[in-house]
């Protein structure tokens, strides 16, 4: 598209792009790969020479939430090449760089951010999803400043997968054209400093823009294809533009046949007869598709251009006027304009959709001041479901420490899953679906109940077995012969994608990824959304697979022998109705602190009960569930640590036993 690569330099001896198809690449980046470089350089640009002044709050009140599609996945190919070169120790170091938490923790090292660092993934809607969660952290009062956005570098993993799905164009990316061929991969990072408007005014700051409204939805239609009528995108757009028609719409517009057709239908549904009045720009035709940075990158580019008095236009072949008669698509030449209300749409694998509307200029200065929720509602745990090596439900969880097994058996999973639909799934989404089914069976939750319920999933390592198989096949067969099924089942948000699909959930969905504390982080984000008044309830599901490579890496990094297991767990949390006299366990608060990286312990110990074996991001929440069941009344505090240095402690009041416990 005529846009060149911005050199990132060679900090700390980092080497260049390793997205090569041969198995003999001589050098590999271990500690400072391209994903970390993108994040670190963008943070440096964002925060300037004095990060403490830019952030402007105590470090304990500063957080970061970023979205990514693949995090440090380039490390996986590098590690496999090192294994092939008999450099086993270096390979283990490279594997350790894959999780999103590793990438993010290294990128923020030394910055005054101690309130928490969270990575979310809902494929190409990840950056806008991160911004949505960041806003809830501010409105709930959990943070006073949040850095949010998204990143992704170009990788052979992504290129091979999208090519296998026949979504990559050989010619120019031409959104909404009759002969559009598909997408072009790009890379990038886009971050913003967010704070409440009232706080910005108090600091004398003039905001670049004010976030007016956010819409989120899930298609619940297909793992890799959008709903043909654009239903989910239309729902997200309608929520984002409820306060007024935008002067400019930044399209997702990947240039694929399915996306552009579905997206146009979403426009027609959301804007109706007003669609011709909405100017549309499609900037992936210039940037390529930056995956986890999509949406945020285009929005910041548009805001900068608008400040200069124009709106940027995309490139590509002419619009297909027969298929898209009402679209006012800016092409080739910029339009002299200073849009006041700008809306951006992003959509991702698994059917995730996020739309954000912002106000700029005079409208931003007079926007209604935002403020934390005055009297935050209390959040309770309504039900819990789980599958572990000990079996199904709380009784299985109680047997886990003594059963001697590591992995959930097919005997446990079979009654909870539709084999005809799930037999080709990775283990991770099967664990999540089974845990959700266990919860739903316990409380009699219907499809109608689930349809409008927000969903947050969590995983430390994702679908480890399928990811390894996909990448080894990719290296063996070449980048143009990747396995499309394994690629789709290996993306980090595959769990939330399959749960929303399998349970027909059409509200917001995302996966918290890349840390051992991801389960607690998901519970924290959902609690913040409820306390901010955005959600009334949420389904939270977490799972991790066991894998010999994971055990080898953890054993190497910690100096202790680690034998992990697989498990899945689901929580239904909700706003407490003050009029109800029902006694349920209450989530009181979350504490976050920074530890020295590498200082953690395997497993999550209960207080006064048995130890939980190492089951990834499920360990901490599993300890919470058992502690609540054992105590019935009283205060409960459960801590969990991540090798990258953040410790999370969840404080709860065990007022009663959730329904799922009573019926196991």
Residue, then its C-alpha position, 0 to 999 in steps of 0.5 A: x500500500x506504499x507504507x514502509x516499515x518503521x525501523x525499531x532499532x536493535x535494542x539489547x542485541x535484538x535481531x530482525x524478523x524471524x518469519x522465515x519458512x526454513x528450519x535453519x534460521x541462525x539467530x533468534x531473539x530471546x528477551x526483546x522480540x518484535x512484540x516487546x519492541x512494538x510495545x516498549x517503543x510505543x510506551x516510550x513515545x506515549x509517556x515521554x521522558x517523564x512517565x511519572x508526570x504523564x501518568x500523574x498518579x501513584x503507581x498503585x493506581x496506574x494499570x495497563x490493559x492491552x489487546x493482542x491476537x498472538x502475543x509472543x507467538x514468534x518465540x514459538x517458532x524460534x524455540x522449535x528452530x533452536x530445538x532442531x539445532x540442539x540448543x535446548x536451553x536456549x529453546x526453553x528461554x524462547x518458549x518462556x517468551x510466548x505468553x502475553x504476560x511475559x511480553x507485557x511485563x518486560x515492556x513495562x519494566x521500570x515504568x510507574x505501573x503497579x496496579x496491574x497489567x492485563x492482556x485480553x484477546x478477542x482476535x482483531x477486536x482486541x485493542x478496542x476490547x482492551x479500551x472498553x475494559x480500561x474504561x470500566x477500571x476507571x469508572x469502578x474506581x479501581x484505577x485512576x489512570x489506565x494505558x490501553x490499546x493493542x499490538x501485534x507484530x507480523x508473524x509466520x504463524x498468522x500469515x500461514x493461518x490466514x493464507x490457509x483460510x484463503x483470506x490473504x489477497x495477492x493484489x491490493x487490499x480493496x475494501x468493498x470492491x467487486x473483485x476484492x481478494x482479501x486482506x494484507x497482514x500488517x503490524x503495529x501498536x497503538x496505545x492511549x492514556x485514559x483517565x476520567x474526564x473530571x480528573x483530566x479537567x482537574x489536571x488542566x489537560x485538554x483531551x485528544x478525544x473523549x470516549x462517548x459510548x462503547x458497544x460490544x457483542x458476539x455473533x455466536x455464529x462461526x469460529x472464522x466467519x462473520x454472521x452473513x447479516x452482520x447481526x453482532x456488528x450491528x448490535x455493537x454499532x447501534x450501542x456506540x452511536x445511540x447518542x448521535x450519528x457519527x461524522x465519520x465511521x472507521x470501517x473494519x473492512x478487511x477486504x475479504x468477501x465475507x467480512x465486507x458484505x456482512x459489515x455493510x449489512x451491519x451498517x444498513x441495520x445500524x444507520x438505516x436511511x442515514x447511511x449515505x450521510x455517514x462518511x466511511x474510511x477503510x485504512x487497512x488498505x494503507x496499513x495492512x491488517x495489524x490484528x491486535x492493534x486494529x481499531x485503535x491504530x486507525x482511530x489514532x491515525x484519524x484523530x491526528x489527521x482530523x487535527x490537521x484538518x482532513x480525513x484520510x482516505x483508503x486505497x484499492x479498487x472502486x466500490x461495487x455500487x451494485x452490492x454497496x450502493x449507499x456507502x460513502x467510502x473515502x478513496x484515494x484522496x483525503x477529504x477536508x473535514x474536521x469530524x466531531x464524532x468519530x466511530x470505529x468498528x472492529x471484529x474478530x475471529x469467534x464473532x467478537x465485535x467492538x465499536x467505540x464512538x469518540x468526541x473531539x474538538x469543542x464537543x469533547x471539551x463540553x462533554x458530560x463529565x465522567x465520574x466513578x460510580x457513586x455507590x458501587x454495587x456489591x458483587x456475589x458468586x451465584x454458581x460455580x461449575x468445574x471439571x478436574x482430574x478428580x471429576x466433575x463439580x465440587x466433589x471432584x475438586x475436593x478429590x483433586x489433591x488426592x486422586x493422583x491423576x493430572x488430567x480431566x478424563x474423557x469419562x468426566x467430559x463426555x456427559x457434558x459435551x456434544x461429541x458430534x460438535x466438539x470432537x475436533x475441538x482443542x482440549x482447552x475449549x472442551x474444558x471450558x464448555x464442560x465447566x460451563x455445562x456443569x454450572x448451567x446444569x446445577x442452576x438450571x440456566x436456560x439458553x435465554x438466560x445465556x443469550x444476553x450474558x457477557x462472557x470472559x474466559x481466561x487461560x495462561x497457555x491457551x490450546x497448547x497441544x494444537x498450537x504446538x502441532x500447528x507450528x511444527x507442521x508449519x515449519x515442516x511443510x512450509x508457510x503456504x501449506x499451513x493447517x487451517x483447522x489447527x490455526x483456528x483452534x490455536x488462537x488465544x481467544x478460542x475458548x471464549x469463541x467456542x463458549x459463545x458459539x456453543x452456548x449462544x451467547x451474543x453479548x460481549x466476550x473476550x479472553x484474558x490471556x498469558x498469565x498464571x493469574x488470568x483466572x483472577x484477572x478475568x474475575x476482577x475485570x468482570x467485577x469492575x464491569x458490574x461495579x461500573x454499572x455496565x453489566x448486571x452479571x457475567x459468566x467467567x470461565x477459565x481453563x488450562x491444558x497440561x503439556x510436557x513443554x509447559x512443564x519443562x519451561x516452568x521447571x527450567x525457569x523456577x528451578x523446581x520440578x513442575x508437573x501441571x494438570x488440566x482443569x476447567x472452572x466457571x463462575x456466575x457472578x452478579x450484582x447483588x440485589x439489596x432487596x434479596x435476603x439470600x446469602x451468597x459468597x461476596x467478592x469484596x476486593x482484589x489486591x495487586x502487587x509486584x514481586x520479583x520476576x520468577x518468584x512464585x510457587x507451584x499450586x495455590x494453597x488453601x488456607x486451612x485445607x488441602x493444596x491445589x495442584x498446579x492447574x495453571x490459571x484455574x489454581x487460584x479460583x479453585x482454591x477460592x471455591x474450596x475455601x468458600x465451601x469449607x468455611x460457609x461463613x467468614x472472610x476468605x483471602x486467596x493469593x496467586x502469583x505469576x512468574x512475571x511478577x504480579x501477585x493477585x489476592x482476592x478477598x471474599x466473604x463466604x456468606x453462603x454456598x453457591x447453588x452449584x455446590x448444593x446440587x453436586 
